[in-house]
Amino acid sequence: MKILLAGCCFWYNDFALPYIMLRWTNDNNLQVKIIMKVAASFGDTVLYDSDLLTLSSPEYITDNVISLFIEMLNEECEAVYSIPPSVVQLMKLTEPSSLVEMFAGLELNQYEIVLCPVNDSRSATSQMSGQHWSLLCYIRDQSTVFHIDSLDSFNAAETKIMASKLSALLGKSLKCKNLCCAQQNNGYDCGIYVIYFAREIVESFKLSKGFDAKSVQKPLPDSYRNRLMSDVTKLPK
């Protein structure tokens, strides 16, 4: 028989942090089980209260938060495709010889714009190894990849890697350029800026049917985190 020794839930700023449950098993071993409380979901992404805590606080947001808003963008415009962060990371680390075979199913040539959230992590497994997020934007009719980085050109090396991978998948050479964009004034809002830039690009394309470089030059609106929180609360759990 398994006997529950303890079960606790910690609250912080109205968010329930993970439950911690301790159990003894029949063979007298102690098991620790962490139960995450689901806060919202969209597509293949599930957000937990611990993810939302990073969105409501002045700190780095989790990969899950970025993934959710990227997935939401793919429902906004058929001509623009935003590749999920986990897929971008896998593409970046995949050997060129296997790249086309693994990712041909994305059929990137059908889109006028492709957005790639890029992290400077070189790990295939750890979500905690990267320091910075930026956005890569492929424009089909210009055969160009624009690097949109809220911290100048911090991710320049990652941009070159991803641009070469996109070139291989698209079957054509691509120009790679840094694009002037709004800059963060702290050390933790890079993920917020990636979401902001991606949303602005999509909204601009829906209005003009083209890419407008000025769409990423506008300053991040005040209380933008609160706006994202509001969007999350409208989603099902």
C-alpha positions in Angstrom: 0.0 0.0 0.0 1.2 3.5 -0.8 0.8 5.9 2.1 0.7 9.7 1.5 3.0 11.4 3.9 2.7 15.0 2.7 1.1 17.1 0.0 1.6 20.8 -0.2 1.0 23.6 -2.6 2.7 27.0 -2.3 1.0 30.2 -3.5 2.8 33.2 -4.8 1.1 36.3 -6.3 -2.2 34.3 -6.8 -0.3 31.5 -8.6 -0.3 27.9 -7.4 3.2 26.5 -7.6 3.7 22.8 -8.0 2.3 20.3 -5.5 4.9 18.2 -3.9 3.7 14.8 -2.8 5.7 12.3 -0.8 4.8 8.6 -0.7 6.2 5.4 0.8 6.0 2.4 -1.5 5.5 -1.3 -0.4 9.3 -1.9 -0.6 9.9 1.0 1.8 11.2 3.5 -0.7 10.3 7.2 -0.6 8.9 8.6 -3.9 8.6 12.3 -4.6 6.0 13.4 -7.1 5.5 16.9 -8.5 2.1 17.8 -9.8 1.9 20.8 -12.1 -1.3 22.9 -12.2 -2.4 23.6 -15.8 -3.2 27.3 -16.4 -4.0 27.3 -20.1 -3.4 25.4 -23.4 -3.4 26.1 -27.1 -2.5 23.6 -29.8 0.3 21.4 -28.6 1.4 23.8 -25.9 0.3 23.6 -22.2 1.1 26.4 -19.8 1.4 25.8 -16.1 1.0 28.2 -13.2 4.8 28.2 -12.9 5.0 29.4 -16.5 2.5 32.2 -15.9 4.5 33.3 -12.9 7.4 34.2 -15.2 5.1 36.2 -17.4 3.6 38.2 -14.6 7.0 39.0 -13.0 10.1 40.9 -14.2 12.1 37.9 -15.3 12.8 35.6 -18.2 9.7 33.9 -19.5 9.8 30.2 -20.1 10.0 28.4 -23.5 6.4 27.3 -23.0 5.2 30.9 -23.0 6.9 31.7 -26.2 5.7 28.4 -27.8 2.1 29.2 -26.9 2.0 32.6 -28.5 3.9 31.3 -31.6 1.2 28.6 -32.0 -1.5 31.2 -31.6 0.1 33.2 -34.5 -0.2 30.3 -36.8 -4.0 30.7 -36.6 -3.8 34.3 -37.6 -2.6 34.2 -41.2 -2.1 31.3 -43.6 0.7 33.0 -45.5 2.9 33.4 -42.4 4.3 30.4 -40.5 6.0 30.6 -37.1 8.1 27.6 -36.3 7.8 26.5 -32.7 11.0 27.2 -30.6 11.6 23.6 -29.9 11.6 22.8 -33.6 13.9 25.7 -34.4 16.3 24.4 -31.8 16.2 20.9 -33.2 16.8 22.3 -36.7 19.7 24.4 -35.5 21.4 21.3 -34.0 20.6 18.8 -36.8 23.5 17.8 -39.1 23.1 19.1 -42.7 23.0 15.6 -44.1 19.8 14.8 -42.1 18.2 18.2 -42.3 16.0 17.9 -45.4 14.8 14.4 -44.6 13.8 15.4 -41.1 12.1 18.8 -41.8 10.8 18.5 -45.4 7.3 18.0 -44.1 7.2 21.7 -42.9 6.9 22.7 -46.6 8.4 26.1 -45.9 8.4 27.2 -49.5 4.6 27.6 -49.4 4.8 30.6 -47.0 5.5 34.2 -47.8 7.0 34.8 -44.4 8.6 32.3 -42.0 9.4 33.3 -38.4 11.9 31.5 -36.2 12.4 32.2 -32.5 16.2 31.6 -32.0 17.9 30.9 -28.7 21.7 30.9 -28.2 21.6 27.5 -26.4 23.6 24.7 -28.0 21.8 22.0 -26.0 19.3 19.6 -27.4 17.8 18.7 -24.0 18.2 21.5 -21.5 15.8 24.5 -21.5 17.9 26.3 -19.0 21.2 26.6 -21.0 20.4 29.6 -23.2 20.7 33.3 -22.3 19.0 35.2 -25.1 16.1 35.0 -27.6 15.9 36.8 -30.9 13.7 36.4 -34.0 14.7 35.3 -37.5 12.3 36.4 -40.3 12.5 34.9 -43.8 10.9 36.9 -46.6 10.2 34.8 -49.6 10.0 37.5 -52.3 13.2 39.1 -51.1 15.1 35.8 -50.6 16.3 37.4 -47.4 16.5 36.4 -43.7 16.3 39.3 -41.3 17.7 39.0 -37.9 15.6 40.9 -35.4 17.4 41.2 -32.0 16.3 43.3 -29.1 19.9 43.2 -27.7 21.8 44.6 -30.8 23.3 41.5 -32.5 23.8 39.3 -29.5 22.6 36.2 -31.4 24.5 36.9 -34.6 26.3 33.5 -34.5 23.0 31.6 -34.1 21.5 33.6 -36.9 24.2 32.4 -39.4 23.6 28.8 -38.3 19.8 29.1 -38.7 20.1 31.0 -42.0 22.2 28.2 -43.5 19.6 25.6 -42.3 16.7 27.6 -43.8 18.7 27.9 -47.1 19.1 24.1 -47.2 15.5 23.5 -46.5 14.2 26.1 -49.0 16.7 25.0 -51.7 18.1 28.4 -52.5 20.7 30.9 -51.3 19.6 33.6 -48.8 20.8 37.0 -47.9 21.1 37.5 -44.2 20.7 41.0 -42.7 20.4 42.6 -39.3 17.2 44.6 -39.0 16.9 47.8 -36.9 14.4 47.1 -34.2 13.2 48.2 -30.7 15.7 47.5 -28.0 15.2 46.1 -24.5 16.4 48.1 -21.6 16.9 45.3 -19.2 18.5 41.8 -19.1 15.3 39.6 -19.1 12.7 40.8 -21.7 14.2 39.2 -24.8 11.4 36.5 -24.9 8.8 39.2 -24.6 10.3 41.1 -27.5 10.3 38.0 -29.7 6.6 37.6 -29.1 6.0 41.3 -29.7 8.0 41.4 -32.9 6.4 38.3 -34.3 2.9 39.6 -33.5 3.6 43.0 -35.1 5.0 41.3 -38.3 1.9 39.2 -38.6 -0.5 42.1 -37.9 1.3 44.3 -40.4 1.2 41.6 -43.1 -2.5 41.1 -42.6 -3.0 44.8 -43.3 -0.6 45.4 -46.2 -0.1 41.8 -47.6 3.7 42.5 -47.3 6.6 42.8 -44.9 7.0 46.2 -43.2 10.4 46.6 -41.5 9.0 49.5 -39.5 6.6 47.1 -37.7 9.4 46.0 -35.4 10.8 49.5 -34.7 8.0 50.7 -32.5 8.8 50.7 -28.8 7.4 47.9 -26.7 4.0 49.1 -25.3 3.8 49.8 -21.6 2.3 46.8 -19.6 2.8 44.5 -22.5 3.2 41.6 -20.1 -0.2 42.4 -18.7 -1.7 42.3 -22.2 -0.2 38.9 -22.8 -1.6 37.7 -19.5 -5.0 38.9 -20.5 -4.8 36.9 -23.7 -3.8 33.7 -21.8 -6.7 34.0 -19.4 -9.1 33.8 -22.4 -7.7 30.4 -23.4 -9.1 27.0 -22.2 -7.2 24.9 -19.7 
